[in-house]
Amino acid sequence: MFRSMRFILAWLAVFGTALAQADPPARVGRLALVENEVNFRVDRSDAGGPASINWPISSGAEVDTERRGRAEIWIGATAFRLAGSSELRFPVVDDRQISAQLLRGTLTVSILEREQSDEVTVQTPEGRVSFAGPGRYRIDVQGDHSELTSQAGRASFDDGERRQLVEAGEKASFYGGGRMQIENYEGPDAFDRWVAARENAALAKAGPRHVSPAMTGYQDLDAYGDWQSQPDYGAVWYPRAVADDWAPYRFGRWVWIAPWGWTWVDRAPWGFAPFHYGRWVQVRGRWGWVPGSYVARPVYAPALVAWIGNPGWSVSFSFGSAPAVGWFPLAPREVYIPGFRASPTYVRQINVTHIHDVTIIDRAVRNGPPRAYAYRDQPRAVTVVPARNFREGRPITPRELGRHDQRELARAPQARAVPDSTWLPRPTHEERREVPGGRANEGRPSRDGAPLMRPPANERLPDGRRDDPQRMEMQQREAQQRQEMQRRDAEQQEARHRDQQRTEMQQREAQQKQEMQRRDAEQQEGRRRDQQRIEMQQREVQQKQEMQRRDAEQQEGRRRDQQRIEMQQREAQQKQEIQRREVEQQEGRRRDQERIEMQQREAQQKQEMQRRDAEQQEGRRRDQERIEMQQREAQQKQEIQRRDVEQQEGRRREQQRMEMQQREAQQRQEIQRRDAEQQEGRRRDQQRMEMQQREAQQKQEMQRQEAQQQEARRRDQQRMEAQQRETQQRQEQRPPESRGGNREGGERGPR
């Protein structure tokens, strides 16, 4: 029994590995910045052409700059920045490694995450550069030697015979024949200052609180949009300053890139991560990007859309009727079905951020896409263009956009899959001259990863010179080193293969546990629903109106239970990710401690943001109308500037920055004015209260004086009454004679 189980597990591991090898890479790079003349090639056989931003960087890609050109490439949390007169090739970009080859010129590598430092290597004609941790490293390939400068962090140089460590602040020069020279870093030049400014700008932005740093393109999100929390979707990112008719996947172009096929290339400077990861949603008429649940290694997709049309579908445009193709963004909880060959595990991983129940994903893969989509019939979401423009990779302009109402879109045929060659044939070489990279990616690029050698003598060098005997000798020496380096690469690949098998086994066990938990939850939910059904039947006999009210309450309960289940699943996925990292990483304890500290900082940042949001909520409500008016004015200005930005990109950015500073200054002045008015009101209130207090004290003093006067009158009255009583008593106490004499005398008086 145990032997048979071992055989089954081994077969599953081998079969799963084979399927995983057939899947395309889950990680790609991005051409993030192009200055002046920069050329791009898909591989060595490509003729090349002008580079454009947001182009995916995969295995075999080459980027070269002219004398005044500069380029910036991001792969996850690692940036590759090229100076002028430089040429860089990427032999391998996949889930396990990022291998770069510097043919000539200057390259600076900035690594922001510790986990990615072990996966990045740079090959030069004199040897291979590897990195011990995050930092900034400059590599120069001169005529007869290579230079490695560690501006921050530690790196090592391996020429096949020995490995030399280069500490921070050191510059090492490596020549042929094992000669080496180490000296102190002399200081930055113009290119170093440009790199430092770009890196500081990236680090100054808010950290990746809602997405993984392994997601290529996340660095531009905070600079061009704002994050808000929604109860139904979690964190939602809203782009700033978009046109009224803007929609996801509308302003850019489609290109064919193997092995993924039709790939969207957006023209916005932030247009990479929101179009290759996550989903889009409309919240109160505004488009927002939902990254979904947090995963450490998100899976790249060429475009997360669904399609409209078929080979015979035609619609009307401003220039007449023509064959057309349409598409619209997928909403949260809608399954993305790739148009390229992929294993079920790959499809689950690419959808798991939004659909946590794998049975829903498997059902969609087996039965095809659903018949109903959230944005299928919405004109604000659907984009329709001529099929010829689509196939030739032309940028989409308002003239090519078809304007169709909801009824016309409802009658349009729903495509069951990504357009194939019978509907949209691959563009020919002549039709793709305007596409960066010239020729199409006809197949998977080479992943040999062999050490870089100088060009053969019969090939022209970039500057037009023929090779010399010294380069011939170095080429022979490097050819002798190739077998040893390939053997080491094979050993490393075997170790990674074993780690991958172990990780997949743990993932399957975790999935089985989740499946059991899910079934238990479904059984409990079924019992609860049966009980509710019985109660509902009893109540239906009595009152139908009461039943409807309780149905609404039950639906709310189900939604909350669903949210609770999703939260539990996300927590379980996070636990699985932590376990997988513990297995893959040899320095588990130290890295786990760093991860825990990062999570704690993120939690503190979230708490701080929530506190600030609560404090600013009242102010936002009062200023919402003014902000909306300013946003509409800014949108109009930006729309006018957008038409001019293709020629004067730098001026538009500076103008936007100045406008933002002016608005901030106006807001600060408005806040200061309100604070001054509030302080003046408080001062007047304080004076009024002091006046009232003085008047109250005066009234009390007058009342006290009146009370004293009354008390004095009462005492005088009592004194007079006492005197009268004493007088009467004295008169009564006199003898009768005296009283009679007085009477007689009184009587005689009148006589």
Secondary structure, DSSP 8 states (H G I E B T S, - for coil): -HHHHHHHHHHHHHHHHHHHHHS--S--EEEEEEESSEEEESSTT---EE--TT-EE-TTEEEEE-TT-EEEEEETTEEEEE-SS-EEEEEEESSS-EEEEEEEEEEEEEE--HHHHTTEEEEETTEEEEESSSEEEEEEE-SSEEEEEEEES-EEEE-SS-EEEE-TTEEEEEEGGG-EEEEE-----HHHHHHHHHHHHHHHS---SSS-TTSTTGGGHHHHEEEEEETTTEEEEEESS--TT--TT-SEEEEEETTTEEEEEE-STT-SHHHHSSEEEEETTEEEEE--S--SS----S--EEEE--TT-EEEETTEEEEEEEEEE--TT-----SS---HHHHHHHHTTT---HHHHHHHHHH-S-S--TTTT-TTT-EEEEHHHHHTT----TTT-----HHHHHHS-B-SSS--TTTS----TGGGTTSTBSS---S-------------TTS--TTS----HHHHHHHHHHHHHHHHHHHHHHHHHHHHHHHHHHHHHHHHHHHHHHHHHHHHHHHHHHHHHHHHHHHHHHHHHH-HHHHHHHHHHHHHHHHHHHHHHHHHHHHHHHHHHHHHHHHH-SSHHHHHHHHHHHHHHHHHHHHHHHHHHHHHHHHHHHHHHHHHHHHHHHHHHHHHHHHHHTT-HHHHHHHHHHHHHHHHHHHHHHHHHHHHHHHHHHHHHHHHHHHHHHHHHHHHHHHHHHHHHHHHHHHHHHHHHHHHHHHHHHHHHS-HHHHHHHHHHHHHTT-
